[in-house]
Amino acid sequence: VVQSVLPSQTGTTQTLYPFTAYPQTPLLLIGTSQLTADDTESLEQFVLSGAKTFIATTPYEVDINGAWNTSAQNDKVARLLSAWGISFKKTLTADISNFRLTLTSDEDSSGKQSADTRTEAVNYPLWPVIRPQTNALNGMTTFWPCAIDLPEQPSDLQTALVPLLVTSDASWQLKPTEGRFETNPFIVQKVSEKNDEKGPFTIAVRLTGKCSGFYTTQTCDHADLIVMGDQYALSTM
């Protein structure tokens, strides 16, 4: 929805308008876990109207204010995107090219409690730093990105799926263990292992051209949708 706050004689009035009422205004959607089935159907109608749409989302949520625990979410938008050929991997993307964290700890190098706190710089592979490329001229730091699987060729030749952002050749896919991802910066896997899927990986893609409805029978010949597999990178400077 779009919220309009207007002054009145008694203070202010608030009016909510569905974003489908503004098809000429590009839509920026950061995170989708709170969208209902009705919201998702409205989103589909908006995309199929030919309106420009940017969606940043993953099928996972991260407890960014806590221990960075990662949990899967029953995301209706992810299912909609999958119907359009944009499918998220069931893994997290890690990369040797990453952000270096400066952390403090009250444990010594053996993991035992210490009377003194220590500061340690740690490479954090789950915050990949993508190298400068066409759609990120200065590179970009990403946060727990989810790679996107694309079909080798769209089922309809009038549909184009073009990768926009990719990770380095040294990136890999981190699998969950017993349904849980290890995100602790001190003990997370720092390099790829033999059986890990190796990069580069697509983390942002653009869909243009013909697109058909998932919830409805509506079709569009001129869809224009960008999907980025990271809702956290756009929430920080």
DRENLUMVEX-484806 format. One record per residue: x negated, y negated, z negated of N, C-alpha, C in turn. Coordinates in nm, 4 decimals, always signed. Each point is the difference from the previous one (the first is absolute). Example, Ala and Ser with C-alpha at 12.3 -4.5 7.8 and 13.67 -1.06 7.14 Angstrom:
# residues 2
      n.u      n.v      n.w     ca.u     ca.v     ca.w      c.u      c.v      c.w
  -1.3190  +0.5690  -0.7800  +0.0890  -0.1190  +0.0000  -0.0900  -0.1200  +0.0000
  +0.0350  -0.1050  +0.0720  -0.0820  -0.1190  -0.0060  +0.0770  -0.1090  -0.0730
//
This chain:
# residues 237
      n.u      n.v      n.w     ca.u     ca.v     ca.w      c.u      c.v      c.w
  -0.0838  +0.1189  +0.0000  +0.0838  -0.1189  +0.0000  -0.0876  -0.1242  +0.0000
  +0.0582  -0.1101  +0.0464  -0.0625  -0.1315  -0.0046  +0.0770  -0.0833  -0.1000
  -0.0686  -0.0584  -0.0954  +0.0670  -0.0770  -0.1037  -0.0090  -0.1487  +0.0305
  +0.1136  -0.0677  -0.0088  +0.0053  -0.1441  +0.0192  +0.0459  -0.0651  -0.1297
  -0.0815  -0.0926  -0.0525  +0.0335  -0.0705  -0.1233  +0.0309  -0.1448  +0.0361
  +0.1226  -0.0423  -0.0250  +0.0447  -0.1333  +0.0397  +0.0441  -0.0800  -0.1223
  -0.0285  -0.1307  -0.0024  +0.0450  -0.0828  -0.1125  +0.1507  -0.0221  +0.0074
  +0.0611  -0.0151  -0.1147  +0.1426  -0.0299  -0.0056  +0.0256  -0.0923  -0.1178
  +0.1238  -0.0431  -0.0175  +0.0320  -0.0926  -0.1086  -0.0172  +0.0655  -0.1363
  +0.0102  +0.1320  -0.0048  -0.0118  +0.0695  -0.1283  -0.1362  +0.0661  -0.0180
  -0.0927  -0.0261  +0.0898  -0.1328  +0.0607  -0.0106  -0.0438  +0.0522  +0.1344
  -0.0133  +0.1319  +0.0115  -0.0381  +0.0613  +0.1269  +0.0923  +0.1174  +0.0292
  +0.0151  +0.0287  +0.1248  +0.0750  +0.1183  +0.0417  -0.0924  +0.0890  +0.0802
  +0.0173  +0.1297  -0.0153  -0.0822  +0.0956  +0.0722  +0.0883  +0.0796  +0.0953
  -0.0458  +0.0105  +0.1218  +0.0715  +0.0766  +0.0999  -0.0953  +0.1011  +0.0616
  +0.0435  +0.1240  +0.0093  -0.0822  +0.1052  +0.0587  +0.0498  +0.0309  +0.1402
  -0.0940  +0.0048  +0.0952  +0.0340  +0.0324  +0.1376  -0.0767  +0.1256  +0.0416
  +0.0616  +0.0915  +0.0727  -0.0749  +0.1156  +0.0502  -0.1026  -0.0450  +0.1029
  -0.1191  +0.0624  -0.0007  -0.1020  -0.0438  +0.0953  +0.0411  +0.0281  +0.1434
  +0.0979  +0.0901  +0.0191  +0.0482  +0.0263  +0.1357  +0.0698  -0.1211  +0.0597
  +0.0325  -0.0994  -0.0851  +0.0646  -0.1213  +0.0497  -0.1006  -0.0934  +0.0664
  -0.1309  +0.0339  -0.0085  -0.1044  -0.0875  +0.0547  -0.0906  +0.0793  +0.0944
  +0.0529  +0.0488  +0.1101  -0.0802  +0.0845  +0.0903  -0.1146  -0.0735  +0.0674
  +0.0014  -0.1330  +0.0008  -0.1079  -0.0755  +0.0630  -0.1144  -0.0289  -0.0977
  +0.0180  +0.0375  -0.1263  -0.1021  -0.0252  -0.1020  -0.0765  +0.1286  -0.0285
  -0.1317  +0.0012  +0.0188  -0.0772  +0.1211  -0.0295  +0.0181  +0.0436  -0.1453
  +0.0050  +0.1299  -0.0218  +0.0197  +0.0563  -0.1341  -0.1306  +0.0587  -0.0508
  -0.0405  -0.0406  -0.1206  -0.1172  +0.0553  -0.0672  +0.0502  +0.0787  -0.1207
  -0.0230  +0.1301  +0.0002  +0.0482  +0.0881  -0.1066  -0.1201  +0.0660  -0.0666
  -0.0253  -0.0337  -0.1262  -0.1135  +0.0535  -0.0745  +0.0518  +0.0952  -0.1072
  -0.0185  +0.1284  +0.0202  +0.0518  +0.1010  -0.0915  +0.1443  +0.0322  +0.0319
  +0.0353  +0.1281  -0.0066  +0.1350  +0.0417  +0.0391  +0.0654  +0.0940  -0.1003
  -0.0631  +0.0246  -0.1134  +0.0507  +0.1014  -0.0928  +0.1367  -0.0351  -0.0580
  +0.0340  -0.1281  -0.0032  +0.1263  -0.0413  -0.0608  +0.1137  -0.0094  +0.1010
  -0.0276  +0.0255  +0.1262  +0.1047  -0.0108  +0.1006  +0.0986  +0.1164  -0.0105
  +0.1281  -0.0328  +0.0042  +0.1044  +0.1014  -0.0031  +0.0239  +0.0529  +0.1408
  +0.0898  +0.0985  +0.0107  +0.0364  +0.0529  +0.1313  +0.0629  -0.1089  +0.0859
  +0.0838  -0.0851  -0.0616  +0.0621  -0.1099  +0.0747  -0.1049  -0.1002  +0.0458
  -0.0984  -0.0296  -0.0875  -0.1076  -0.0915  +0.0364  -0.0780  +0.0542  +0.1200
  -0.0281  +0.1301  -0.0041  -0.0786  +0.0619  +0.1068  +0.0762  +0.0000  +0.1311
  +0.1300  +0.0221  -0.0069  +0.0808  -0.0055  +0.1218  +0.0018  -0.1424  +0.0564
  +0.0062  -0.1003  -0.0875  -0.0060  -0.1394  +0.0457  -0.1355  -0.0302  +0.0630
  -0.1065  +0.0554  -0.0597  -0.1333  -0.0181  +0.0560  -0.0073  +0.0597  +0.1403
  +0.0583  +0.1172  +0.0163  +0.0025  +0.0624  +0.1322  +0.0719  -0.0895  +0.1010
  +0.1135  -0.0538  -0.0398  +0.0758  -0.0871  +0.0894  -0.0815  -0.1236  +0.0376
  -0.0760  -0.0515  -0.0970  -0.0819  -0.1182  +0.0254  -0.1084  +0.0312  +0.1030
  -0.0695  +0.1121  -0.0185  -0.1057  +0.0391  +0.0941  +0.0587  +0.0245  +0.1387
  +0.1147  +0.0664  +0.0039  +0.0607  +0.0331  +0.1282  +0.0668  -0.1192  +0.0662
  +0.0066  -0.1131  -0.0692  +0.0479  -0.1223  +0.0640  -0.1120  -0.0660  +0.0805
  -0.1206  +0.0559  -0.0115  -0.1150  -0.0571  +0.0686  -0.0739  -0.1025  -0.0819
  +0.0415  -0.0207  -0.1249  -0.0651  -0.0987  -0.0865  -0.1398  +0.0479  -0.0406
  -0.0921  -0.0932  -0.0121  -0.1366  +0.0331  -0.0399  -0.0013  +0.0388  -0.1481
  -0.0616  +0.1146  -0.0298  +0.0031  +0.0543  -0.1359  -0.1386  +0.0500  -0.0399
  -0.0419  -0.0345  -0.1223  -0.1265  +0.0485  -0.0558  +0.0328  +0.0703  -0.1313
  -0.0342  +0.1272  -0.0092  +0.0274  +0.0795  -0.1207  -0.1320  +0.0513  -0.0560
  -0.0266  -0.0291  -0.1263  -0.1161  +0.0531  -0.0702  +0.0509  +0.0947  -0.1075
  -0.0294  +0.1279  +0.0141  +0.0534  +0.0978  -0.0941  -0.0791  +0.1300  +0.0079
  +0.0151  +0.0830  -0.1006  -0.0521  +0.1369  +0.0002  +0.1016  +0.0881  -0.0725
  -0.0107  +0.1315  +0.0150  +0.0900  +0.0883  -0.0744  -0.0423  +0.0201  -0.1447
  -0.0949  -0.0827  -0.0470  -0.0483  +0.0108  -0.1374  +0.0102  -0.1342  -0.0715
  +0.0128  +0.0077  -0.1317  -0.0077  -0.1184  -0.0846  -0.1193  +0.0160  -0.0931
  -0.0676  -0.1096  -0.0290  -0.1147  +0.0016  -0.0898  +0.0313  -0.0865  -0.1210
  -0.0282  +0.0516  -0.1181  +0.0205  -0.0745  -0.1235  -0.1136  -0.1014  -0.0133
  +0.0141  -0.1130  +0.0697  -0.1113  -0.0948  +0.0078  -0.0260  -0.0713  -0.1324
  +0.0961  -0.0011  -0.0908  -0.0183  -0.0650  -0.1297  -0.0396  +0.0989  -0.1088
  -0.0173  +0.1265  +0.0386  -0.0356  +0.1019  -0.0976  -0.1275  +0.0714  +0.0389
  +0.0077  +0.1327  +0.0069  -0.1190  +0.0821  +0.0269  -0.0163  +0.0323  +0.1482
  +0.0737  -0.0710  +0.0854  -0.0068  +0.0208  +0.1452  +0.0494  +0.1393  +0.0390
  +0.0869  +0.0566  -0.0815  +0.0586  +0.1280  +0.0367  +0.0856  -0.0163  +0.1254
  -0.0041  +0.0989  +0.0867  +0.0711  -0.0048  +0.1270  +0.1098  +0.1048  +0.0014
  +0.1190  -0.0413  +0.0395  +0.1124  +0.0928  +0.0054  +0.0721  -0.0139  +0.1329
  +0.0519  +0.1116  +0.0491  +0.0760  -0.0023  +0.1249  +0.1350  -0.0653  -0.0250
  +0.0512  -0.0687  +0.1008  +0.1311  -0.0617  -0.0107  +0.0904  +0.0537  +0.1110
  +0.1256  +0.0159  -0.0336  +0.0972  +0.0479  +0.0973  +0.0413  -0.1185  +0.0866
  -0.0808  -0.0291  +0.0980  +0.0143  -0.1240  +0.0755  +0.0803  +0.0214  +0.1274
  +0.1135  -0.0658  +0.0058  +0.0882  +0.0128  +0.1164  -0.0603  -0.0670  +0.1228
  -0.0748  -0.1077  -0.0200  -0.0609  -0.0694  +0.1125  -0.1062  +0.0874  +0.0655
  -0.0757  +0.0757  -0.0803  -0.1008  +0.0897  +0.0564  +0.0653  +0.1028  +0.0916
  +0.1181  +0.0490  -0.0379  +0.0713  +0.0954  +0.0858  +0.0448  -0.0669  +0.1297
  +0.0439  -0.1252  -0.0101  +0.0409  -0.0733  +0.1187  -0.1192  -0.0190  +0.0937
  -0.1142  -0.0400  -0.0545  -0.1182  -0.0216  +0.0821  -0.0465  +0.1298  +0.0653
  +0.0120  +0.1100  -0.0727  -0.0383  +0.1296  +0.0557  +0.0839  +0.0349  +0.1225
  +0.1279  -0.0374  -0.0026  +0.0871  +0.0255  +0.1148  -0.0452  -0.0797  +0.1215
  -0.0751  -0.1063  -0.0229  -0.0509  -0.0833  +0.1101  -0.1435  +0.0365  +0.0364
  -0.0490  +0.1115  -0.0522  -0.1342  +0.0461  +0.0344  -0.1099  -0.0535  -0.0879
  +0.0362  -0.0692  -0.1080  -0.1000  -0.0560  -0.0921  +0.0084  +0.0780  -0.1310
  -0.0898  +0.0967  -0.0177  +0.0054  +0.0888  -0.1160  -0.1223  -0.0196  -0.0884
  +0.0229  -0.0096  -0.1310  -0.1099  -0.0146  -0.0950  -0.0571  +0.1367  -0.0361
  -0.1303  +0.0053  -0.0136  -0.0634  +0.1214  -0.0503  +0.0344  +0.0193  -0.1472
  -0.0059  +0.1220  -0.0475  +0.0302  +0.0302  -0.1402  -0.1282  -0.0046  -0.0836
  -0.0837  -0.0969  +0.0317  -0.1298  -0.0152  -0.0643  -0.0285  -0.1491  -0.0179
  -0.1109  -0.0309  -0.0657  -0.0469  -0.1376  -0.0088  -0.1299  -0.0135  +0.0783
  -0.0238  -0.1174  +0.0546  -0.1179  -0.0228  +0.0825  -0.1147  -0.0539  -0.0847
  -0.1134  +0.0658  +0.0094  -0.1213  -0.0433  -0.0700  -0.1068  -0.0316  +0.1038
  -0.0970  -0.0819  -0.0394  -0.1019  -0.0414  +0.0974  -0.1282  -0.0364  -0.0725
  -0.1126  +0.0347  +0.0602  -0.1286  -0.0421  -0.0545  -0.0127  -0.1511  +0.0060
  +0.0613  -0.0599  +0.1012  +0.0070  -0.1469  +0.0082  +0.1134  -0.0448  -0.0912
  -0.0351  -0.0464  -0.1202  +0.1050  -0.0283  -0.0984  -0.0377  -0.1151  -0.0915
  +0.0943  -0.0354  -0.0854  -0.0170  -0.1101  -0.0947  -0.0800  +0.0492  -0.1208
  -0.0909  -0.0813  -0.0471  -0.0833  +0.0349  -0.1162  +0.0588  -0.0673  -0.1234
  +0.0485  +0.0821  -0.0920  +0.0617  -0.0484  -0.1222  -0.1045  -0.0249  -0.1079
  +0.0234  -0.1009  -0.0821  -0.0805  -0.0218  -0.1194  +0.0882  +0.0320  -0.1199
  -0.0325  +0.1075  -0.0720  +0.0842  +0.0501  -0.1076  -0.0760  +0.0000  -0.1318
  +0.0748  -0.0099  -0.1082  -0.0581  +0.0123  -0.1336  +0.0528  +0.1265  -0.0651
  -0.0820  +0.0621  -0.0796  +0.0384  +0.1253  -0.0655  -0.0565  +0.0041  -0.1413
  +0.0733  +0.0666  -0.0913  -0.0506  +0.0200  -0.1357  -0.0489  +0.1434  -0.0178
  -0.0338  +0.0656  +0.1113  -0.0569  +0.1343  -0.0033  -0.1408  -0.0041  +0.0568
  -0.0855  +0.0906  -0.0475  -0.1345  +0.0071  +0.0560  +0.0024  +0.0848  +0.1266
  -0.1166  +0.0211  +0.0607  -0.0075  +0.0705  +0.1279  +0.0473  +0.1445  -0.0097
  +0.0032  +0.0566  -0.1223  +0.0466  +0.1379  -0.0176  +0.1500  +0.0077  -0.0266
  +0.0657  -0.1170  -0.0104  +0.1439  -0.0012  -0.0237  +0.0377  -0.0114  -0.1463
  -0.0973  -0.0112  -0.0899  +0.0278  -0.0109  -0.1431  +0.0205  -0.1460  -0.0397
  +0.0821  -0.0207  -0.1025  +0.0253  -0.1345  -0.0494  -0.1287  -0.0656  -0.0478
  -0.0144  -0.1263  +0.0343  -0.1207  -0.0733  -0.0383  +0.0392  -0.1266  -0.0741
  -0.0868  -0.0452  -0.0885  +0.0282  -0.1224  -0.0759  -0.0144  -0.1228  +0.0881
  -0.0738  +0.0137  +0.1071  -0.0241  -0.1121  +0.0903  +0.0758  +0.0218  +0.1305
  +0.0506  -0.1081  +0.0540  +0.0628  +0.0072  +0.1321  -0.1075  -0.0187  +0.1066
  +0.0217  +0.0630  +0.1124  -0.0956  -0.0135  +0.1082  +0.0733  -0.0407  +0.1275
  -0.0699  -0.0661  +0.0858  +0.0549  -0.0413  +0.1288  -0.0634  +0.0838  +0.1091
  +0.0837  +0.0441  +0.0925  -0.0499  +0.0866  +0.1064  +0.0672  -0.0374  +0.1315
  -0.0799  -0.0057  +0.1055  +0.0529  -0.0244  +0.1343  +0.0261  +0.1357  +0.0654
  +0.1215  +0.0176  +0.0514  +0.0412  +0.1292  +0.0529  +0.0598  -0.0182  +0.1388
  -0.0489  +0.0767  +0.0956  +0.0640  +0.0019  +0.1310  +0.1334  +0.0724  -0.0124
  +0.1055  -0.0621  +0.0520  +0.1336  +0.0580  -0.0143  +0.0554  +0.0337  +0.1386
  -0.0138  +0.1254  +0.0436  +0.0355  +0.0378  +0.1365  +0.1477  -0.0112  +0.0322
  +0.0867  -0.0102  -0.1014  +0.1432  -0.0130  +0.0278  +0.0399  -0.1450  +0.0277
  -0.0983  -0.0909  -0.0046  +0.0201  -0.1370  +0.0470  -0.0892  -0.0214  +0.1218
  +0.0336  +0.0621  +0.1128  -0.0850  -0.0126  +0.1192  -0.0085  -0.1440  +0.0485
  -0.1188  -0.0376  +0.0442  -0.0201  -0.1284  +0.0655  -0.0175  +0.0287  +0.1493
  +0.1008  -0.0350  +0.0777  -0.0109  +0.0263  +0.1426  -0.0928  -0.1024  +0.0637
  -0.0723  +0.0449  +0.0988  -0.0973  -0.0839  +0.0674  +0.0698  -0.1000  +0.0918
  -0.0679  -0.1104  +0.0357  +0.0599  -0.0941  +0.0951  +0.0442  +0.0707  +0.1277
  +0.1188  -0.0307  +0.0446  +0.0565  +0.0600  +0.1196  +0.1016  -0.0971  +0.0583
  +0.0581  +0.0360  +0.1121  +0.0825  -0.0946  +0.0762  +0.1065  -0.0666  -0.0854
  +0.0688  +0.0756  -0.0852  +0.1107  -0.0545  -0.0779  -0.0384  -0.0311  -0.1444
  -0.1296  +0.0009  -0.0291  -0.0517  -0.0411  -0.1312  -0.1411  -0.0520  +0.0237
  -0.0085  -0.1225  +0.0490  -0.1277  -0.0527  +0.0480  -0.1055  -0.0083  -0.1097
  +0.0429  -0.0152  -0.1243  -0.0936  -0.0063  -0.1118  -0.0006  +0.1283  -0.0825
  +0.0612  +0.1054  +0.0540  +0.0155  +0.1206  -0.0805  +0.1122  -0.0203  -0.1002
  +0.0188  +0.0976  -0.0877  +0.1116  -0.0110  -0.0949  -0.0130  +0.1058  -0.1088
  +0.0252  -0.0390  -0.1235  +0.0044  +0.0961  -0.1099  +0.1408  +0.0568  -0.0109
  +0.0091  +0.1315  -0.0080  +0.1298  +0.0662  -0.0134  +0.0042  +0.0757  -0.1325
  +0.1205  +0.0330  -0.0443  +0.0184  +0.0573  -0.1331  +0.0851  +0.1269  +0.0083
  -0.0620  +0.1139  -0.0229  +0.0669  +0.1304  +0.0067  +0.0801  +0.0147  +0.1308
  -0.0605  -0.0275  +0.1158  +0.0769  +0.0062  +0.1246  +0.0375  +0.1427  +0.0358
  +0.1116  +0.0119  +0.0666  +0.0473  +0.1295  +0.0484  -0.0126  +0.0003  +0.1516
  -0.0728  +0.0956  +0.0535  -0.0220  +0.0064  +0.1440  +0.1288  +0.0411  +0.0718
  +0.0077  -0.0410  +0.1255  +0.1194  +0.0238  +0.0802  -0.0326  +0.1000  +0.1097
  +0.0808  +0.1046  +0.0074  -0.0113  +0.0976  +0.1083  +0.0815  -0.0481  +0.1185
  -0.0611  -0.0023  +0.1150  +0.0701  -0.0405  +0.1209  +0.0048  +0.1160  +0.0975
  +0.1105  +0.0152  +0.0733  +0.0045  +0.1046  +0.1017  -0.1007  -0.0299  +0.1095
  -0.0498  +0.1045  +0.0659  -0.0955  -0.0213  +0.1084  +0.0604  -0.0868  +0.1090
  +0.1300  +0.0158  +0.0205  +0.0698  -0.0810  +0.0996  +0.1446  -0.0133  -0.0433
  +0.0546  -0.1206  -0.0039  +0.1400  -0.0151  -0.0385  +0.0907  +0.0856  +0.0870
  +0.1097  +0.0459  -0.0594  +0.0928  +0.0856  +0.0739  +0.0631  -0.0749  +0.1168
  +0.0064  -0.1319  -0.0105  +0.0562  -0.0821  +0.1070  -0.1090  -0.0928  +0.0503
  -0.0313  +0.0074  +0.1293  -0.1096  -0.0783  +0.0552  +0.0264  -0.1498  -0.0051
  +0.1249  -0.0386  -0.0322  +0.0316  -0.1422  -0.0114  -0.0282  -0.0523  -0.1403
  -0.0494  +0.0879  -0.0872  -0.0364  -0.0385  -0.1357  -0.1520  -0.0019  -0.0128
  -0.0537  -0.1045  -0.0611  -0.1447  -0.0096  -0.0192  -0.0312  -0.0039  -0.1490
  -0.0919  +0.0852  -0.0428  -0.0507  +0.0001  -0.1370  -0.1488  -0.0279  +0.0066
  -0.0409  -0.1176  -0.0490  -0.1387  -0.0440  +0.0137  -0.0631  -0.0192  -0.1376
  -0.1120  +0.0692  -0.0301  -0.0695  -0.0239  -0.1274  -0.0491  -0.1444  -0.0080
  +0.0150  -0.0617  -0.1176  -0.0439  -0.1380  -0.0208  -0.1208  -0.0090  -0.0926
  -0.0021  +0.0809  -0.1066  -0.1109  -0.0001  -0.0953  -0.0461  +0.1441  -0.0203
  -0.1320  +0.0199  -0.0005  -0.0544  +0.1346  -0.0190  -0.1133  -0.0042  -0.1015
  -0.0186  +0.1105  -0.0687  -0.1090  +0.0131  -0.0963  -0.1269  +0.0446  +0.0727
  -0.1089  +0.0126  -0.0731  -0.1284  +0.0346  +0.0600  -0.0091  +0.1497  +0.0288
  -0.1043  +0.0362  +0.0743  -0.0245  +0.1416  +0.0299  -0.0316  +0.0784  -0.1271
  -0.0429  -0.0705  -0.1052  -0.0396  +0.0669  -0.1242  +0.1166  +0.0157  -0.0978
  +0.1197  -0.0335  +0.0427  +0.1169  +0.0148  -0.0881  +0.0483  +0.1446  -0.0013
  +0.0783  +0.0328  -0.1013  +0.0557  +0.1349  -0.0105  +0.1322  -0.0069  -0.0733
  +0.0711  +0.1130  -0.0002  +0.1293  +0.0080  -0.0670  -0.0143  +0.0715  -0.1332
  +0.0453  -0.0667  -0.1070  -0.0058  +0.0568  -0.1350  +0.1312  +0.0723  -0.0286
  -0.0091  +0.1285  -0.0285  +0.1193  +0.0805  -0.0261  +0.0347  -0.0025  -0.1489
  +0.1270  +0.0169  -0.0328  +0.0370  +0.0077  -0.1421  -0.0358  +0.1366  -0.0575
  -0.0228  +0.0032  -0.1285  -0.0230  +0.1248  -0.0732  +0.1164  +0.0210  -0.0950
  +0.0735  +0.1089  +0.0214  +0.1212  +0.0291  -0.0786  +0.0957  -0.1186  +0.0048
  +0.0133  -0.0581  +0.1186  +0.0942  -0.1094  +0.0208  -0.0463  -0.1348  -0.0509
  -0.1253  -0.0097  -0.0418  -0.0509  -0.1251  -0.0589  -0.1292  -0.0424  +0.0681
  -0.0093  -0.1282  +0.0331  -0.1234  -0.0549  +0.0554  -0.0906  -0.0484  -0.1130
  -0.1283  +0.0299  +0.0114  -0.0965  -0.0521  -0.0964  -0.0404  -0.1407  +0.0442
  +0.0387  -0.1007  -0.0778  -0.0280  -0.1390  +0.0371  -0.0963  -0.0692  -0.0961
  -0.0450  +0.0700  -0.1037  -0.0929  -0.0587  -0.0967  -0.1301  -0.0382  +0.0706
  -0.0387  -0.1289  -0.0026  -0.1201  -0.0440  +0.0749  -0.1275  +0.0719  -0.0410
  -0.0071  +0.0472  -0.1274  -0.1229  +0.0627  -0.0465  -0.0148  +0.1435  +0.0499
  +0.1102  +0.0684  +0.0246  -0.0101  +0.1421  +0.0343  +0.0625  +0.0355  +0.1343
  +0.0565  -0.0987  +0.0705  +0.0582  +0.0290  +0.1302  -0.1094  +0.0497  +0.0953
  +0.0376  +0.0849  +0.0936  -0.0920  +0.0530  +0.0994  -0.0620  -0.1150  +0.0800
  -0.1332  -0.0091  -0.0012  -0.0685  -0.1143  +0.0594  -0.0393  +0.0219  +0.1462
  -0.0118  +0.1250  +0.0427  -0.0366  +0.0303  +0.1388  +0.0897  +0.1127  +0.0492
  +0.0069  +0.0132  +0.1315  +0.0843  +0.1052  +0.0567  -0.0621  +0.1367  -0.0225
  +0.0864  +0.0999  -0.0072  -0.0448  +0.1375  -0.0124  +0.0190  +0.0725  +0.1326
  -0.0537  +0.1180  +0.0100  -0.0062  +0.0721  +0.1269  +0.1352  +0.0152  +0.0667
  +0.1030  +0.0341  -0.0770  +0.1299  +0.0301  +0.0585  +0.0947  -0.1192  +0.0058
  -0.0470  -0.1169  -0.0394  +0.0847  -0.1194  +0.0053  +0.0201  -0.0448  +0.1446
  +0.1175  -0.0511  +0.0287  +0.0267  -0.0570  +0.1323  -0.0776  -0.1307  +0.0128
  -0.0771  -0.0128  +0.1082  -0.0883  -0.1153  +0.0181  +0.0623  -0.1036  +0.0938
  -0.0434  -0.1268  -0.0185  +0.0528  -0.1126  +0.0756  -0.0644  -0.0177  +0.1352
  +0.0355  -0.1088  +0.0689  +0.0793  -0.1129  -0.0496  +0.1488  +0.0301  -0.0042
  +0.0728  -0.0812  -0.0793  +0.1440  +0.0168  -0.0159  +0.0716  -0.1313  +0.0273
  +0.1197  +0.0114  +0.0525  +0.0844  -0.1162  +0.0237  +0.0742  -0.0348  -0.1281
  -0.0073  -0.1273  -0.0439  +0.0751  -0.0415  -0.1193  +0.0999  -0.1113  +0.0326
  +0.0040  -0.0419  +0.1258  +0.1022  -0.0948  +0.0436  +0.0260  +0.0247  +0.1479
  +0.1272  -0.0091  +0.0397  +0.0388  +0.0342  +0.1359  +0.1112  -0.0939  +0.0463
  +0.0067  -0.0192  +0.1309  +0.1072  -0.0816  +0.0569  +0.0836  +0.0846  +0.0955
  +0.1312  -0.0080  -0.0164  +0.0947  +0.0669  +0.0896  +0.0698  -0.1057  +0.0840
  -0.0017  +0.0181  +0.1297  +0.0725  -0.0890  +0.0897  +0.0742  +0.0828  +0.1042
  +0.0983  -0.0628  +0.0610  +0.0730  +0.0664  +0.1069  +0.1283  +0.0649  -0.0468
  +0.0305  +0.1154  +0.0549  +0.1271  +0.0659  -0.0254  +0.0000  +0.0688  -0.1361
  +0.1111  -0.0111  -0.0716  +0.0125  +0.0581  -0.1333  +0.1459  +0.0360  -0.0242
  +0.0241  +0.1171  -0.0573  +0.1366  +0.0465  -0.0254  +0.0275  +0.0062  -0.1489
  +0.1275  -0.0124  -0.0359  +0.0396  +0.0005  -0.1392  -0.0117  +0.1365  -0.0645
  -0.0260  -0.0002  -0.1304  -0.0031  +0.1223  -0.0807  +0.1304  +0.0146  -0.0764
  +0.0487  -0.1101  -0.0551  +0.1257  +0.0009  -0.0730  +0.1191  -0.0257  +0.0919
  -0.0250  -0.0647  +0.1113  +0.1075  -0.0361  +0.0913  -0.0370  +0.0437  +0.1412
  +0.0906  -0.0201  +0.0940  -0.0261  +0.0327  +0.1397  -0.0528  -0.1207  +0.0766
  -0.0304  -0.1064  -0.0725  -0.0488  -0.1218  +0.0630  -0.1368  +0.0234  +0.0640
  -0.0275  -0.0663  +0.1122  -0.1295  +0.0081  +0.0656  -0.0513  -0.1408  +0.0284
  -0.1312  -0.0067  +0.0272  -0.0637  -0.1291  +0.0306  -0.1069  +0.0239  +0.1056
  -0.0058  -0.0868  +0.0976  -0.1014  +0.0116  +0.1050  -0.1213  -0.0890  -0.0244
  +0.0070  -0.0840  -0.1024  -0.1087  -0.0959  -0.0227  -0.0300  -0.0138  -0.1493
  -0.0149  +0.1122  -0.0687  -0.0349  -0.0034  -0.1419  -0.1407  -0.0579  -0.0170
  -0.0259  -0.0608  -0.1157  -0.1317  -0.0575  -0.0294  -0.0249  +0.0136  -0.1491
  -0.0645  +0.1087  -0.0384  -0.0156  +0.0377  -0.1405  -0.1467  +0.0278  -0.0305
  -0.0498  -0.0569  -0.1093  -0.1329  +0.0322  -0.0504  +0.0151  +0.0663  -0.1366
  -0.0705  +0.1106  -0.0201  +0.0022  +0.0717  -0.1278  -0.1431  +0.0117  -0.0510
  -0.0209  -0.0400  -0.1258  -0.1300  +0.0128  -0.0658  +0.0139  +0.0913  -0.1203
  -0.0871  +0.0990  -0.0095  +0.0077  +0.0970  -0.1082  -0.0689  -0.0476  -0.1267
  +0.0359  -0.1181  -0.0463  -0.0585  -0.0555  -0.1225  +0.0823  -0.1215  -0.0417
  +0.0857  +0.0177  -0.1011  +0.0809  -0.1121  -0.0464  -0.0721  -0.0865  -0.1015
  -0.1175  +0.0430  -0.0459  -0.0711  -0.0744  -0.1040  -0.0981  -0.1015  +0.0579
  -0.0533  +0.0253  +0.1190  -0.0981  -0.0916  +0.0585  +0.0602  -0.1365  +0.0277
  +0.1296  -0.0061  +0.0228  +0.0640  -0.1273  +0.0318  +0.0509  -0.0705  -0.1260
  -0.0274  +0.0555  -0.1159  +0.0440  -0.0603  -0.1262  -0.1160  -0.0646  -0.0739
  -0.1147  -0.0147  +0.0655  -0.1171  -0.0551  -0.0650  -0.0759  -0.0860  +0.0997
  -0.0755  -0.0957  -0.0504  -0.0845  -0.0809  +0.0872  -0.1227  +0.0785  +0.0448
//
